[in-house]
Amino acid sequence: MAEKQKIEEYDSSEIQVLEGLEPVRVRPGMYIGSTGYDGLHHLVKEIADNSIDEAIAGFATKVLITLQSDGGVRVEDNGRGIPVDIHPKTHKSTLETVLTVLHAGGKFGGGGYKVSSGLHGVGSSVVNALSTKMIAEVYRDKKVHHIEFETGKPIMQLDTSKKTDKQGTCITFYPDPTIFKETTTFDYDWVAHYARHQAYLTKGILISVFDERTGERETFYFEGGIKSYVKRLNESKEVLSDDIFYVDKQIEDAEVEIAVQYNDTYAETMKPFANNVLTPEGGTHVVGFRTALNRTINDYARRNNLLKEKEDNLTGDDIKEGLTAVISVKIPNPEFEGQTKNKLGNPEVRGYVDKVMSEYFGYYLEENPAIAKKIVGKATLAARARKAARAARDNVIRKGAFEGLNLPSKLADCSSRDRTECELFIVEGNSAAGSAKEGRNSKIQAILPLRGKVLNTERARLDKMYANAELVSLIKALGVGIGDQFDLSGLRYYKIVFMTDADVDGAHISTLLLTFFFRYMPEVVKGGHVYLAKPPLFGLIKGTGSNRKIDYIYDEEALEAKIAARIEERKKEGLKINPEDERFKQAGYTAQQRFKGLGEMNAQQLWDTTMNPDNRVLVRVNIEDAEKADAIFTKLMGQEVELRKNFIQSRASTVKIDDLDF
C-alpha cells in the first residue's frame, strides 16, 4: 500500500522545466565535457572558433586573443560583426539572440557560413551561461553595438551610442567560479597552442595571443598553411627530402588540402582535420587518404620495377612508417560521430580525398623520381622488418613466452582478478624487487623486476623487441600484445607504476620505459594507466628504539621547509636551540638519512613510503600535447646527439619530475 501511495504522488509538480540557458548551468558537462581544466579552456575555443569561421569564410584576416589581468578573456576579430538587427522569431536583437538562445547561429541554414567548425550552434550562448559576466561589442555600420550579461542574462539594453570606424566582433567573458571550482585561471600555453594550430589550418590569417598577466605575446601567421605545419612536425627529424608534397583543391562543394613528407623514423604522425576540428579517430577523409596513398605508391613501384614481380604489394603499415601527413577538409555539412567530434562520417568525403590524393600525389612521384625511390625504398625496408618481426614473434610463441596464461617466471603476480584494483610495479634491481615483493599487498600489487636498462625503442623495430627478454616479459605481463596484436581490453593492471631509483640511472630507465609506451602502447598512456613512483630522498629520524620515528621527505625544498618549520615551532615552545648544531638537530631530529636507492629501504620502509596507497606519491603520466611529446622523445632518444645535448643543457637547472607530464 505504501508503494502504491508513492506512485500516486508522482505528478506534474515533480517535473522541472528549465528555460533559456538554465540547462547549461545545471548540466554544464553535457555542453563542454567537464568543469575542470579542459572545460574551462573549451570556452576560449568556442568563442575563438566563431572568429576563425569568419576567416574561413573569407571575411576576417585577424583574430586577437587576450588573457586579461582581471581573469577575463577577450576575443576580437575584424570580420563582418554579428548581425544586430531585430530577429524575426525572438523579436530581440540578433546579437542578444545568438548569445542567449541555444542553437541560434549562422551555421545551420548555409547562408551565414558554408563551412564552419562550431557546428552545434550552442558555443557562444553556452559560454555566456557559464560566465559571471560577458561583454559583447559589435563594430558595424560605424557604430559600437554594446551589450552586457550576467550568468547568461542581459543586464542592459543594446547600446549604440558610441561611434567607430572598426569592423568586427569583440567578446569578453569571465568564467563562473561556482561552475569551474577546480580553476578559473587560463593557461597561456594552451591558448597559444590552439592559436598556432588554427593559423596553420587557415592560410593567411593572423592570430595574436597576449597575456596581460605576464606580458607574454605570440603572433602566428603561416602563408604556407598545413605545409608549414608538416615542416614543424618534422623539424627535429631527419627527412628523406626537404621538399613537401602539397595540394589544395576544390572538388564539388568541398576543399581538400593535404601535405605529406617522409622522415627516417619508424613512427607515423597523422593530423586529420575537418573544418579545422582535429579528428583524432580519423574518419572518411583518412580512409580516402590511406587508400589513395597505398595504391599510388604500389602502382608507382610496379611501373618502375621497384617491386619485384613475385614480391607482395607494400601494406599500409609499411607505407606509413616515417610518414608525416596533415589532411584538412572543409565541407558544408560535416557529420561528426559524437559530441566530441573525434571522427568524421561523411561518406562522400572519402571519394573526394581519394581522387585528389591519387591524381596529385601520382604526379608528384612521377615528377620527383629521386624522392619517390626513397619513399618506396623505406617502405620496402619496413616490409622486410615486418616479416622479420612476424618470424621473431612466431619464434617467441614457439618457445612458449606468449602462450595462454604462461606469465613471465620473474613476475610476482597479484591474486585479484579485478583489474580495476590491480597494480603492476616495474622495479629496478633485484634488491628493490625483493623488498617490494616482501612489503607489497599481494592481493592487488604485482612486481616485475627489470635487469639493467631496457632497449631504446625509439630506434628499434618490433623484430628487435621480440629479441629483448626484458621487453617480452613486460609485454606478456601487461596482456595487451603489441603491434597488430595490440588490444587494450586485455590490460591486466589498471595502474602500471615505474618504481626506479631517484637518481640519473633511475630517470634513464623511466625514460626508456616511457619511450616504449609512447611509441608502441600510447593508448595505455592516454588511458591514464601509467604512473611514476616518487620515492623519498630523505628520512628525518627522531627518537631511538621502539620510540624511533621517521619523517620521509621527497625533495630538497621540502626538506628545508620541514626543518625550518620545526625549528620555529621549537623556539615558540621555549626550547633551547644550539646554533652550532646541524640544522636537523636544531629541529629536534637525532639523524638525517639520504636514500641513494630503493635497495637501501627494507620492505616496511618501501611499503610505507612508496607502495602504500594511503601514503605514497604517484605521478600520473599524461599526453596533453602529443606533438610536444613526440618532439621530446625524438630529441632525447633519437640519433642526433646535438639535439639531445642542447635540450638537456637548456633545462638542466629547472627540470623536475612534473616535466614528464607532456
C-alpha positions in Angstrom: 0.0 0.0 0.0 2.9 2.3 0.8 4.4 1.6 -2.6 1.1 2.5 -4.3 1.0 5.8 -2.4 4.5 6.7 -3.7 3.4 6.1 -7.3 0.3 8.2 -6.9 2.3 11.2 -5.5 4.4 11.4 -8.7 2.7 14.1 -10.7 3.4 17.3 -12.7 4.8 19.1 -9.6 7.8 16.6 -9.8 8.7 17.7 -13.3 11.2 20.5 -13.5 11.2 22.8 -16.6 14.4 24.6 -17.3 14.1 27.6 -19.5 16.6 29.6 -21.5 20.2 28.8 -20.6 19.3 27.2 -17.2 20.0 23.7 -18.6 23.6 24.7 -19.3 24.2 25.8 -15.7 22.6 22.8 -14.3 24.4 20.3 -16.5 27.5 22.1 -17.9 29.3 18.8 -18.6 26.8 18.0 -21.3 27.9 21.0 -23.3 31.6 21.4 -22.6 32.7 18.0 -21.4 33.8 18.9 -17.9 34.1 21.8 -15.5 37.8 21.2 -14.9 40.8 22.5 -16.8 39.7 21.1 -20.2 36.2 22.5 -19.9 37.5 25.9 -18.9 39.7 26.2 -21.9 36.9 24.9 -24.1 35.2 28.2 -23.5 38.1 30.0 -25.3 37.8 27.6 -28.2 34.0 28.1 -28.5 34.4 31.9 -28.8 37.6 31.9 -30.9 36.2 29.3 -33.3 33.5 31.8 -34.3 36.1 34.3 -35.3 38.1 31.6 -37.2 34.9 30.8 -39.1 34.8 34.4 -40.3 38.3 33.9 -41.6 37.5 30.6 -43.3 34.5 32.3 -44.9 36.9 35.0 -46.2 35.6 37.9 -44.1 38.3 38.2 -41.4 42.1 38.4 -41.5 42.9 38.9 -37.8 41.9 37.4 -34.5 43.3 38.8 -31.3 43.0 36.7 -28.0 43.8 38.5 -24.8 44.1 36.8 -21.4 43.2 39.8 -19.2 44.8 40.6 -15.8 41.4 40.6 -14.2 40.8 37.0 -15.1 38.7 37.5 -18.2 39.3 36.5 -21.9 38.8 38.9 -24.8 38.5 37.6 -28.4 38.3 40.2 -31.2 38.2 39.8 -34.9 37.9 42.1 -37.9 35.1 40.2 -39.6 31.6 41.3 -40.6 30.4 41.6 -37.0 27.4 39.6 -35.6 24.2 40.9 -37.0 22.4 43.4 -34.7 19.1 43.9 -36.4 15.9 42.6 -34.8 15.5 38.8 -35.2 12.0 37.9 -36.7 11.5 35.0 -34.3 12.8 36.3 -31.0 11.9 39.9 -31.6 15.2 40.8 -29.9 18.4 41.9 -31.5 20.2 39.1 -33.3 23.3 39.7 -31.2 21.3 39.1 -28.0 19.6 36.1 -29.6 22.9 34.5 -30.6 24.2 34.9 -27.0 21.2 33.8 -25.1 19.4 31.1 -27.2 20.8 27.6 -27.7 21.1 26.5 -31.3 20.9 30.1 -32.6 23.6 31.0 -35.1 24.6 31.3 -38.7 25.7 27.7 -39.1 22.5 25.9 -39.9 20.9 27.3 -43.0 24.0 27.7 -45.0 23.5 31.4 -45.6 25.8 32.6 -42.8 28.6 30.1 -43.2 29.1 27.5 -45.9 31.9 26.0 -43.8 32.3 26.2 -40.0 33.8 24.4 -37.1 31.2 25.5 -34.5 28.6 23.0 -35.6 26.2 22.6 -32.8 25.2 26.3 -32.6 25.5 26.4 -28.9 29.0 27.8 -28.3 28.5 31.5 -27.6 25.4 31.0 -25.6 27.0 28.2 -23.5 30.0 30.4 -22.7 27.6 33.2 -21.7 25.7 30.9 -19.4 28.8 29.7 -17.7 30.3 33.2 -17.2 29.6 35.6 -14.3 29.9 38.3 -16.9 30.0 38.6 -20.7 30.6 41.8 -22.6 29.8 41.8 -26.3 30.7 44.6 -28.8 29.9 44.5 -32.5 31.6 47.1 -34.7 29.5 47.7 -37.9 27.6 50.5 -39.6 30.0 53.0 -38.0 28.6 52.1 -34.5 29.7 50.2 -31.4 26.8 47.9 -30.5 27.4 47.1 -26.8 25.6 44.7 -24.5 26.4 43.0 -21.2 25.2 39.8 -19.5 25.5 38.2 -16.1 25.2 34.3 -15.9 23.7 34.4 -19.4 21.0 37.1 -18.8 21.2 40.6 -20.3 21.6 43.3 -17.7 21.1 46.2 -20.2 19.6 47.1 -23.5 21.7 47.2 -26.6 23.7 50.5 -26.5 24.7 52.1 -29.9 25.7 55.5 -28.6 29.4 55.2 -29.5 30.9 55.6 -33.0 33.7 53.6 -34.6 35.4 53.0 -37.9 36.2 49.4 -36.9 34.5 46.3 -38.3 34.2 43.0 -36.4 33.2 41.4 -33.1 34.7 41.5 -29.6 33.6 39.1 -26.9 34.9 39.3 -23.3 33.9 36.7 -20.7 34.7 35.8 -17.1 34.2 32.1 -16.2 32.0 31.5 -13.2 34.0 30.1 -10.2 30.8 28.4 -8.9 30.8 26.3 -12.1 34.6 25.9 -12.6 35.5 25.1 -9.0 38.9 23.5 -9.9 40.3 26.6 -11.5 39.4 29.7 -13.4 43.0 30.6 -14.4 43.6 30.3 -18.1 46.8 28.6 -19.3 48.7 30.7 -21.8 50.5 27.7 -23.3 47.1 26.0 -24.1 45.7 29.1 -25.8 48.9 29.7 -27.8 48.9 26.1 -28.9 45.3 26.4 -30.0 46.1 29.6 -31.9 49.1 28.2 -33.6 47.1 25.2 -35.0 44.3 27.4 -36.2 46.8 29.6 -38.0 48.3 26.5 -39.7 44.8 25.4 -40.8 43.7 28.8 -42.2 46.2 30.1 -44.6 46.7 33.9 -44.4 45.1 34.5 -41.1 47.0 36.3 -38.4 46.2 35.2 -34.8 47.8 37.0 -31.9 47.7 35.9 -28.3 48.6 38.3 -25.5 48.8 37.6 -21.8 48.3 40.8 -19.7 49.3 38.9 -16.6 52.9 38.3 -17.8 53.3 40.5 -20.8 53.9 37.4 -23.0 52.8 37.7 -26.6 52.9 35.5 -29.7 51.7 36.1 -33.2 51.0 33.3 -35.7 50.8 33.7 -39.4 51.6 30.9 -41.9 51.2 31.7 -45.6 52.1 28.0 -46.3 49.2 26.7 -44.2 49.5 23.0 -43.4 52.7 22.8 -45.4 54.3 24.9 -42.7 52.6 22.6 -40.1 54.3 19.5 -41.6 57.6 21.3 -41.6 57.3 22.0 -37.9 56.2 18.4 -37.1 59.4 17.2 -38.8 61.8 19.9 -37.5 63.7 17.6 -35.1 63.7 14.6 -37.5 65.9 13.6 -40.5 63.6 13.9 -43.6 64.0 11.9 -46.7 63.7 15.1 -48.7 63.3 18.8 -47.9 60.5 19.0 -50.4 57.0 18.7 -49.1 54.1 17.4 -51.2 51.2 19.8 -51.0 47.9 20.0 -52.7 44.9 22.3 -52.2 41.9 21.6 -54.4 38.2 22.4 -54.6 36.1 19.3 -55.5 32.3 19.6 -55.7 31.5 21.8 -52.6 34.4 20.6 -50.6 38.0 21.8 -50.2 40.7 19.2 -49.8 44.1 20.2 -48.5 46.9 17.7 -48.0 50.6 18.0 -47.1 53.0 15.0 -46.9 56.7 14.5 -46.0 58.6 11.4 -45.0 61.3 11.1 -42.3 63.7 8.4 -41.3 61.8 7.4 -38.1 59.6 4.3 -37.7 56.6 6.2 -36.4 53.7 7.8 -38.2 52.5 11.3 -37.5 49.0 11.9 -38.8 47.0 15.0 -38.2 43.5 14.9 -39.8 41.1 17.9 -39.6 37.6 18.6 -40.7 36.6 22.2 -40.8 39.6 23.0 -38.6 38.5 20.4 -36.0 41.0 17.8 -35.1 39.6 14.3 -35.6 42.0 12.0 -33.7 40.0 8.9 -34.5 40.1 9.7 -38.3 37.1 9.1 -40.4 36.3 9.0 -44.1 38.9 11.6 -45.0 41.6 9.5 -43.5 40.3 6.3 -45.2 40.3 8.1 -48.6 43.9 9.4 -47.9 45.3 6.0 -46.9 43.6 4.2 -49.8 45.0 6.6 -52.3 48.5 6.7 -50.7 48.8 2.9 -50.7 47.5 2.4 -54.2 49.6 5.2 -55.7 52.9 4.1 -54.1 52.3 0.5 -55.1 51.4 1.4 -58.7 54.5 3.6 -59.0 56.7 0.9 -57.5 55.3 -1.7 -60.0 55.6 0.6 -63.0 59.2 1.4 -62.2 60.3 -2.1 -61.2 61.0 -1.0 -57.6 59.0 -4.1 -56.5 59.9 -7.4 -58.0 57.2 -9.3 -59.8 56.9 -12.1 -57.1 57.0 -9.6 -54.2 53.8 -8.8 -52.4 52.4 -5.3 -52.5 53.5 -3.0 -49.8 51.0 -2.8 -46.9 49.5 0.2 -45.3 51.8 -0.4 -42.2 54.8 -0.5 -44.5 53.9 2.7 -46.2 53.0 4.7 -43.1 56.4 4.2 -41.4 58.1 7.6 -41.2 55.0 9.3 -42.7 54.1 12.8 -41.6 50.8 14.0 -43.0 48.3 16.7 -42.4 44.9 16.3 -44.0 42.4 19.2 -43.9 38.9 19.0 -45.4 36.4 21.8 -45.4 32.8 20.8 -46.1 29.4 22.4 -45.8 27.6 19.8 -43.6 30.1 17.7 -41.7 28.8 14.6 -39.9 30.8 14.0 -36.8 30.4 10.9 -34.6 29.6 12.1 -31.1 29.6 15.5 -29.4 33.4 15.3 -29.1 33.7 15.4 -32.9 36.5 12.8 -32.9 35.6 11.1 -36.2 34.3 12.3 -39.5 31.4 10.3 -41.0 30.6 11.9 -44.4 30.8 9.1 -46.9 31.3 11.4 -49.9 34.5 12.9 -48.4 36.3 9.5 -48.8 35.9 9.8 -52.6 36.9 13.5 -52.7 40.2 12.9 -50.8 40.9 9.6 -52.7 40.5 11.4 -56.0 42.7 14.5 -55.1 45.4 12.4 -53.5 45.6 9.8 -56.2 45.9 12.3 -59.0 48.2 14.8 -57.5 50.5 12.5 -55.4 50.8 10.4 -58.6 52.0 13.5 -60.5 54.4 14.3 -57.6 56.1 10.9 -57.6 56.5 10.9 -61.4 58.0 14.4 -61.3 60.3 13.6 -58.4 61.7 10.2 -59.1 64.6 10.5 -56.6 62.1 11.2 -53.7 59.8 8.5 -55.0 62.6 6.0 -54.9 63.5 6.9 -51.3 59.8 6.6 -50.2 59.4 3.2 -51.9 62.8 2.1 -50.5 61.9 3.0 -46.9 58.5 1.1 -47.3 60.3 -1.9 -48.7 62.7 -2.0 -45.7 59.7 -1.7 -43.4 58.1 -4.7 -45.2 61.2 -6.8 -44.6 61.3 -5.8 -41.0 57.6 -6.6 -40.6 58.3 -10.1 -41.9 61.3 -10.4 -39.6 59.1 -9.3 -36.7 56.5 -11.8 -37.5 59.1 -14.6 -37.7 60.6 -13.3 -34.4 57.1 -13.3 -32.8 56.4 -16.8 -34.0 59.7 -17.9 -32.6 58.8 -16.4 -29.2 55.4 -18.1 -29.3 57.1 -21.4 -30.2 59.2 -21.0 -27.1 56.1 -20.6 -25.0 56.5 -17.0 -23.8 53.3 -15.8 -25.3 51.2 -18.9 -24.8 48.0 -18.8 -22.8 48.4 -17.9 -19.2 52.1 -18.6 -19.1 53.2 -15.4 -17.4 56.9 -14.4 -17.1 58.6 -16.5 -14.5 60.1 -13.5 -12.7 56.6 -11.8 -12.3 55.3 -11.9 -8.8 51.6 -11.6 -9.7 48.8 -10.4 -7.5 45.9 -12.7 -6.6 43.0 -10.4 -7.5 41.4 -10.8 -10.9 39.6 -7.5 -10.7 41.9 -5.5 -12.9 40.5 -2.1 -11.8 42.2 -2.6 -8.4 45.4 -4.3 -9.7 48.7 -2.6 -9.9 51.9 -3.6 -11.6 55.2 -2.2 -10.1 58.1 -2.3 -12.6 61.0 -2.3 -10.3 64.7 -1.5 -11.0 67.1 -4.0 -9.5 66.8 -7.3 -7.6 67.3 -5.9 -4.1 64.5 -3.4 -4.5 62.3 -6.1 -6.1 62.9 -8.3 -3.2 61.8 -5.6 -0.7 58.9 -4.8 -2.9 57.7 -8.4 -3.0 58.0 -8.8 0.7 56.3 -5.5 1.6 53.6 -5.3 -1.0 49.8 -6.0 -0.7 49.9 -9.3 -2.6 46.2 -9.2 -3.3 46.4 -6.2 -5.6 50.1 -5.4 -6.2 52.3 -7.3 -8.7 56.0 -6.9 -9.0 58.1 -7.2 -12.2 61.8 -6.7 -11.7 64.0 -5.3 -14.5 67.5 -6.4 -15.2 69.5 -3.4 -16.3 68.3 -0.9 -18.9 65.7 -1.9 -21.5 66.1 -1.5 -25.2 65.8 2.1 -26.6 62.7 1.6 -28.7 62.9 5.0 -30.4 65.3 3.5 -33.0 64.1 -0.1 -32.9 61.5 -2.0 -34.8 59.4 -4.9 -33.5 61.8 -7.6 -34.5 64.4 -6.2 -32.1 61.8 -6.0 -29.3 60.9 -9.6 -29.7 64.6 -10.5 -29.2 64.7 -8.5 -25.9 63.9 -10.6 -22.9 63.0 -7.7 -20.7 60.5 -6.2 -23.1 59.0 -9.6 -23.9 58.4 -10.2 -20.2 56.8 -6.7 -19.9 54.6 -7.2 -22.9 53.4 -10.6 -21.7 52.8 -9.3 -18.1 50.6 -6.4 -19.4 48.4 -8.7 -21.5 47.7 -6.2 -24.3 50.0 -7.6 -27.0 51.9 -5.3 -29.4 51.8 -4.1 -33.0 48.9 -5.6 -34.9 48.2 -7.8 -31.9 47.6 -4.9 -29.6 44.3 -4.9 -27.7 43.8 -2.5 -24.8 40.9 -4.7 -23.4 43.5 -7.3 -22.4 45.2 -4.9 -20.0 45.7 -6.9 -16.7 46.5 -3.9 -14.4 44.8 -0.6 -14.0 47.9 1.1 -12.7 51.4 0.5 -14.2 54.0 2.1 -11.9 57.6 2.6 -12.8 59.5 2.3 -9.5 63.1 3.3 -10.1 65.8 5.0 -8.0 65.7 8.8 -7.6 69.0 9.3 -9.5 70.2 9.7 -13.1 70.2 5.9 -13.8 66.7 5.6 -12.5 65.5 8.6 -14.6 67.1 7.0 -17.6 65.3 3.7 -17.1 62.0 5.5 -16.6 62.6 7.5 -19.8 63.4 4.2 -21.7 60.1 2.7 -20.5 58.2 5.9 -21.3 59.6 5.8 -24.8 58.4 2.2 -25.3 54.9 3.0 -24.0 54.6 6.3 -26.0 55.8 4.7 -29.3 54.1 1.3 -29.1 51.4 1.5 -26.5 50.2 5.1 -26.5 46.6 4.0 -25.7 47.8 2.7 -22.3 49.3 6.1 -21.5 46.2 8.0 -22.8 44.0 5.8 -20.7 45.7 7.2 -17.6 47.3 3.8 -16.6 51.0 4.8 -16.4 52.5 6.3 -13.3 55.9 7.2 -11.8 56.5 6.3 -8.2 58.2 9.1 -6.3 60.3 7.5 -3.5 61.6 9.8 -0.7 65.0 11.2 -0.9 65.4 11.9 2.8 64.4 10.5 6.2 64.4 12.7 9.3 64.8 10.4 12.3 63.5 11.2 15.8 64.0 9.0 18.8 65.5 5.6 19.2 64.4 2.0 19.7 60.7 1.5 20.0 60.2 5.3 20.0 62.0 5.7 16.7 60.0 7.7 14.2 61.0 8.7 10.6 59.5 11.6 8.6 60.0 10.9 4.9 60.8 13.9 2.7 60.6 13.8 -1.1 62.8 16.7 -2.3 65.3 19.1 -1.0 62.9 22.1 -0.9 60.5 20.2 1.2 63.4 19.1 3.5 64.5 22.6 4.2 60.9 23.8 4.7 60.2 20.9 7.2 63.4 21.7 9.2 62.8 25.4 9.2 59.2 25.0 10.3 60.2 22.6 13.1 62.9 25.0 14.3 60.4 27.8 14.6 57.9 25.5 16.4 60.6 24.6 19.0 61.5 28.2 19.5 57.8 29.1 20.2 57.8 26.2 22.7 60.6 27.8 24.5 63.1 25.1 23.8 66.8 26.0 23.6 68.3 25.9 20.1 72.0 25.4 19.7 73.1 27.3 16.5 76.3 25.2 16.4 74.3 22.0 15.8 73.5 20.8 12.3 70.1 22.0 11.0 68.3 18.7 11.5 69.5 18.6 15.1 68.3 22.1 15.7 64.9 20.9 14.5 64.9 18.1 17.2 65.8 15.2 15.0 68.5 12.7 16.0 69.7 11.8 12.5 69.1 12.6 8.8 69.3 9.9 6.2 69.8 10.3 2.4 68.3 7.4 0.4 70.5 6.7 -2.6 68.3 4.0 -4.0 65.2 1.8 -3.4 67.5 -1.1 -2.5 68.5 0.8 0.7 65.0 0.5 2.1 63.7 -2.5 3.9 60.3 -4.0 3.0 58.4 -2.0 5.6 60.0 1.3 4.6 59.3 0.7 0.9 55.7 -0.1 1.7 55.3 2.9 4.0 56.8 5.4 1.6 56.3 4.2 -2.0 53.7 1.5 -2.2 51.0 2.1 0.4 48.1 3.9 -1.3 47.5 5.9 1.9 50.9 7.5 1.9 52.7 7.2 -1.4 53.2 9.8 -4.0 52.5 8.8 -7.6 52.8 11.0 -10.7 50.4 10.1 -13.5 51.9 10.4 -17.0 49.7 12.3 -19.4 50.0 13.1 -23.1 48.4 16.6 -23.1 50.3 17.6 -26.2 51.3 14.7 -28.4 53.3 16.9 -30.8 55.4 18.2 -27.9 55.9 14.7 -26.6 56.9 13.4 -30.0 59.5 16.1 -30.4 60.9 15.5 -26.9 61.2 11.7 -27.4 62.9 12.3 -30.8 65.4 14.7 -29.2 66.1 12.6 -26.1 66.1 9.1 -27.6 67.0 9.6 -31.2 70.3 9.6 -33.0 71.0 13.3 -33.1 73.4 13.9 -30.2 73.5 17.7 -30.6 69.7 17.9 -30.3 69.8 15.9 -27.1 72.7 17.9 -25.7 71.0 21.2 -26.3 67.8 20.0 -24.8 69.4 18.8 -21.6 71.7 21.9 -21.2 68.8 24.3 -21.7 66.8 22.6 -18.9 69.4 21.3 -16.5 68.7 23.8 -13.8 64.9 23.7 -13.9 64.0 20.1 -14.9 61.7 18.2 -12.4 59.6 15.1 -12.4 56.5 17.1 -13.4 58.1 17.8 -16.8 57.1 14.2 -17.7 53.5 15.4 -17.9 53.6 16.2 -21.6 
